[in-house]
Amino acid sequence: MGTFTWVGLVIIVAIAAFFIGAFVTKKQFKHDELEEQVEQAKNTLEQYRQDVADHLANTGKLVTKMKDNYDQLLSHVEETNQLLLEDRNKAPAEPFFSKEMTQQLQASLKERRSDRSNADAQPADYVSGESGLFAGEAKSSTVS
């Protein structure tokens, strides 16, 4: 084998090594890129889980606070109801008007009923006779 053969063999091996190295390097580069994407996806998932956990914790606190407020409201309503029931049982029902006023109102109602029984009578808000603008002599207006 001559020098020419050895030089050719070295060139062929160098070209093959170049392509094999390029193929392996591309594969390694894609592998590293995919590893980086996987790591980013894991970080994003972990951040999302943390956000969900924080949200659920805040929701739990709000629900607990709302429950406490509801319990306070319920106890307040029950206390107020008890006070109102006790007040009603303690004090007898007193009329709104005095005894004399109640008698006057009842007498006035009886008078009104008797006035309404007469169908021929004028309503109470009508004035008998002439009154207001139309009282007195009638004037005729002339248009010229």
Backbone hydrogen bonds in HBPLUS format (Angstrom, degrees):
<---DONOR---> <-ACCEPTOR-->    atom                        ^
c    i                          cat <-CA-CA->   ^        H-A-AA   ^      H-
h    n   atom  resd res      DA  || num        DHA   H-A  angle D-A-AA Bond
n    s   type  num  typ     dist DA aas  dist angle  dist       angle   num
A0006-TRP N   A0002-GLY O   3.12 MM   4  6.54 160.1  2.16 149.8 155.3     1
A0007-VAL N   A0003-THR O   2.94 MM   4  6.14 161.2  1.97 154.3 159.0     2
A0008-GLY N   A0004-PHE O   3.06 MM   4  6.20 156.1  2.12 142.5 149.1     3
A0009-LEU N   A0005-THR O   2.81 MM   4  6.02 158.5  1.85 150.3 156.7     4
A0010-VAL N   A0006-TRP O   2.95 MM   4  6.12 157.6  2.00 147.4 152.9     5
A0011-ILE N   A0007-VAL O   3.04 MM   4  6.23 154.7  2.11 144.8 151.4     6
A0012-ILE N   A0008-GLY O   2.93 MM   4  6.18 160.8  1.97 151.3 156.3     7
A0013-VAL N   A0009-LEU O   2.96 MM   4  6.14 164.2  1.98 149.6 154.1     8
A0014-ALA N   A0010-VAL O   2.88 MM   4  6.00 153.2  1.95 144.1 151.9     9
A0015-ILE N   A0011-ILE O   2.91 MM   4  6.14 158.3  1.96 149.5 154.8    10
A0016-ALA N   A0012-ILE O   2.93 MM   4  6.15 163.2  1.96 150.8 155.7    11
A0017-ALA N   A0013-VAL O   2.84 MM   4  5.96 158.1  1.88 146.9 153.5    12
A0018-PHE N   A0014-ALA O   2.88 MM   4  6.03 149.6  1.97 142.5 150.9    13
A0019-PHE N   A0015-ILE O   3.07 MM   4  6.39 162.7  2.10 152.8 155.4    14
A0020-ILE N   A0016-ALA O   2.89 MM   4  6.08 161.8  1.92 151.9 157.7    15
A0021-GLY N   A0017-ALA O   2.81 MM   4  5.85 159.9  1.85 145.4 151.6    16
A0022-ALA N   A0018-PHE O   2.86 MM   4  6.06 156.2  1.92 146.5 153.5    17
A0023-PHE N   A0019-PHE O   2.90 MM   4  6.05 158.6  1.95 146.0 151.7    18
A0024-VAL N   A0020-ILE O   2.93 MM   4  6.13 165.8  1.95 152.1 155.8    19
A0025-THR N   A0021-GLY O   2.82 MM   4  5.90 157.7  1.87 147.6 154.5    20
A0026-LYS N   A0022-ALA O   2.92 MM   4  6.08 160.7  1.96 147.7 152.5    21
A0027-LYS N   A0023-PHE O   2.98 MM   4  6.17 161.0  2.02 147.4 153.2    22
A0028-GLN N   A0024-VAL O   2.83 MM   4  6.03 156.4  1.89 147.5 154.3    23
A0029-PHE N   A0025-THR O   2.81 MM   4  6.00 154.4  1.87 148.3 155.6    24
A0030-LYS N   A0026-LYS O   2.90 MM   4  6.16 162.2  1.93 152.9 156.8    25
A0031-HIS N   A0027-LYS O   2.90 MM   4  6.06 152.6  1.98 143.2 151.7    26
A0032-ASP N   A0028-GLN O   2.85 MM   4  6.08 155.4  1.91 147.9 154.1    27
A0033-GLU N   A0029-PHE O   2.91 MM   4  6.14 153.5  1.98 144.8 152.5    28
A0034-LEU N   A0030-LYS O   2.87 MM   4  6.09 159.1  1.92 148.9 154.2    29
A0035-GLU N   A0031-HIS O   2.92 MM   4  6.13 153.6  1.99 145.2 152.8    30
A0036-GLU N   A0032-ASP O   2.97 MM   4  6.20 152.2  2.05 143.7 150.9    31
A0037-GLN N   A0033-GLU O   2.98 MM   4  6.30 153.0  2.06 146.8 154.2    32
A0038-VAL N   A0034-LEU O   2.87 MM   4  6.11 155.1  1.94 148.9 155.8    33
A0039-GLU N   A0035-GLU O   2.96 MM   4  6.19 156.5  2.02 145.8 152.1    34
A0040-GLN N   A0036-GLU O   2.95 MM   4  6.22 155.9  2.01 146.6 153.0    35
A0041-ALA N   A0037-GLN O   2.88 MM   4  6.09 156.8  1.94 147.4 153.8    36
A0042-LYS N   A0038-VAL O   2.91 MM   4  6.16 155.3  1.97 148.6 155.3    37
A0043-ASN N   A0039-GLU O   2.95 MM   4  6.22 158.2  2.00 147.2 153.1    38
A0044-THR N   A0040-GLN O   2.84 MM   4  6.07 158.8  1.89 150.0 156.1    39
A0045-LEU N   A0041-ALA O   2.88 MM   4  6.04 158.8  1.92 147.4 153.3    40
A0046-GLU N   A0042-LYS O   2.89 MM   4  6.08 159.3  1.93 148.8 154.6    41
A0047-GLN N   A0043-ASN O   2.92 MM   4  6.11 155.9  1.97 147.0 153.6    42
A0048-TYR N   A0044-THR O   2.90 MM   4  6.13 155.6  1.96 147.1 154.1    43
A0049-ARG N   A0045-LEU O   2.89 MM   4  6.15 159.9  1.93 150.8 156.2    44
A0050-GLN N   A0046-GLU O   2.95 MM   4  6.17 154.8  2.02 144.3 151.4    45
A0051-ASP N   A0047-GLN O   2.88 MM   4  6.16 156.0  1.94 147.9 154.5    46
A0052-VAL N   A0048-TYR O   2.90 MM   4  6.15 160.2  1.93 153.1 158.1    47
A0053-ALA N   A0049-ARG O   2.89 MM   4  6.09 158.2  1.93 147.8 154.0    48
A0054-ASP N   A0050-GLN O   2.90 MM   4  6.14 158.6  1.95 149.7 155.3    49
A0055-HIS N   A0051-ASP O   2.87 MM   4  6.08 158.3  1.92 147.6 154.1    50
A0056-LEU N   A0052-VAL O   2.88 MM   4  6.11 162.2  1.91 152.0 156.4    51
A0057-ALA N   A0053-ALA O   2.94 MM   4  6.13 152.1  2.02 144.7 152.7    52
A0058-ASN N   A0054-ASP O   2.91 MM   4  6.18 162.4  1.94 152.4 156.6    53
A0059-THR N   A0055-HIS O   2.86 MM   4  6.07 157.4  1.91 149.5 156.6    54
A0060-GLY N   A0056-LEU O   2.88 MM   4  6.04 154.4  1.95 143.3 150.1    55
A0061-LYS N   A0057-ALA O   3.00 MM   4  6.31 154.8  2.06 147.4 153.9    56
A0062-LEU N   A0058-ASN O   2.93 MM   4  6.20 160.1  1.97 150.5 155.9    57
A0063-VAL N   A0059-THR O   2.87 MM   4  6.08 158.2  1.92 151.6 157.6    58
A0064-THR N   A0060-GLY O   2.94 MM   4  6.11 157.0  2.00 145.9 152.4    59
A0065-LYS N   A0061-LYS O   2.90 MM   4  6.14 158.4  1.94 148.6 154.8    60
A0066-MET N   A0062-LEU O   2.81 MM   4  6.01 156.4  1.87 147.2 154.0    61
A0067-LYS N   A0063-VAL O   2.86 MM   4  6.05 153.3  1.93 145.7 153.0    62
A0068-ASP N   A0064-THR O   2.94 MM   4  6.22 157.3  1.99 148.1 154.0    63
A0069-ASN N   A0065-LYS O   2.94 MM   4  6.21 158.6  1.99 148.6 154.4    64
A0070-TYR N   A0066-MET O   2.87 MM   4  6.10 154.0  1.94 145.9 153.6    65
A0071-ASP N   A0067-LYS O   2.86 MM   4  6.12 156.3  1.91 149.4 155.8    66
A0072-GLN N   A0068-ASP O   2.93 MM   4  6.21 156.2  1.99 148.4 154.8    67
A0073-LEU N   A0069-ASN O   2.90 MM   4  6.13 159.0  1.95 148.1 154.0    68
A0074-LEU N   A0070-TYR O   2.84 MM   4  6.05 160.6  1.88 151.4 156.9    69
A0075-SER N   A0071-ASP O   2.94 MM   4  6.15 160.4  1.98 148.2 153.3    70
A0076-HIS N   A0072-GLN O   2.92 MM   4  6.11 155.1  1.98 146.6 154.0    71
A0077-VAL N   A0073-LEU O   2.90 MM   4  6.17 159.4  1.95 152.3 157.5    72
A0078-GLU N   A0074-LEU O   2.97 MM   4  6.19 160.5  2.00 148.8 154.3    73
A0079-GLU N   A0075-SER O   2.89 MM   4  6.10 160.0  1.93 149.2 154.5    74
A0080-THR N   A0076-HIS O   2.91 MM   4  6.10 164.3  1.93 151.3 155.7    75
A0081-ASN N   A0077-VAL O   2.87 MM   4  6.00 158.0  1.92 148.4 154.8    76
A0082-GLN N   A0078-GLU O   2.95 MM   4  6.17 157.3  2.00 147.3 153.2    77
A0083-LEU N   A0079-GLU O   2.91 MM   4  6.21 158.6  1.96 150.0 156.0    78
A0084-LEU N   A0080-THR O   2.90 MM   4  6.15 159.2  1.94 150.9 156.5    79
A0085-LEU N   A0081-ASN O   2.94 MM   4  6.16 158.8  1.99 149.6 155.5    80
A0086-GLU N   A0082-GLN O   2.87 MM   4  6.07 156.3  1.93 150.3 156.9    81
A0087-ASP N   A0083-LEU O   2.91 MM   4  6.09 159.5  1.95 148.8 154.2    82
A0088-ARG N   A0084-LEU O   3.05 MM   4  6.22 153.1  2.13 144.3 151.0    83
A0089-ASN N   A0085-LEU O   3.14 MM   4  6.33 152.9  2.22 142.6 149.4    84
A0090-LYS N   A0086-GLU O   2.96 MM   4  6.12 147.4  2.06 148.7 157.8    85
A0091-ALA N   A0087-ASP O   3.18 MM   4  6.19 174.6  2.19 151.4 151.8    86
A0102-THR N   A0098-SER O   2.97 MM   4  6.18 158.9  2.01 151.5 157.4    87
A0103-GLN N   A0099-LYS O   3.11 MM   4  6.37 155.0  2.17 144.5 150.7    88
A0104-GLN N   A0100-GLU O   2.99 MM   4  6.31 157.0  2.05 149.4 155.6    89
A0105-LEU N   A0101-MET O   2.90 MM   4  6.15 159.5  1.95 152.9 158.3    90
A0106-GLN N   A0102-THR O   3.00 MM   4  6.21 159.0  2.05 148.2 153.8    91
A0107-ALA N   A0103-GLN O   2.98 MM   4  6.21 155.0  2.05 146.8 153.7    92
A0108-SER N   A0104-GLN O   2.91 MM   4  6.13 155.0  1.98 147.3 154.3    93
A0109-LEU N   A0105-LEU O   2.98 MM   4  6.24 153.6  2.05 147.4 154.1    94
A0110-LYS N   A0106-GLN O   3.10 MM   4  6.36 152.3  2.18 143.5 150.5    95
A0111-GLU N   A0107-ALA O   3.05 MM   4  6.36 154.8  2.12 148.8 155.1    96
A0112-ARG N   A0108-SER O   3.07 MM   4  6.32 159.8  2.11 149.3 154.3    97
A0113-ARG N   A0109-LEU O   3.03 MM   4  6.26 154.6  2.09 146.8 153.4    98
A0114-SER N   A0110-LYS O   3.10 MM   4  6.36 155.4  2.16 146.6 152.6    99
A0115-ASP N   A0111-GLU O   2.96 MM   4  6.24 149.8  2.05 147.9 156.6   100
A0116-ARG N   A0112-ARG O   3.05 MM   4  6.23 150.6  2.14 146.2 153.3   101
A0117-SER N   A0113-ARG O   3.17 MM   4  6.33 127.5  2.46 136.5 149.1   102
A0126-TYR N   A0123-PRO O   3.22 MM   3  5.74 168.7  2.23 117.1 120.0   103
A0135-ALA N   A0132-GLY O   3.46 MM   3  5.79 168.5  2.47 112.0 113.3   104
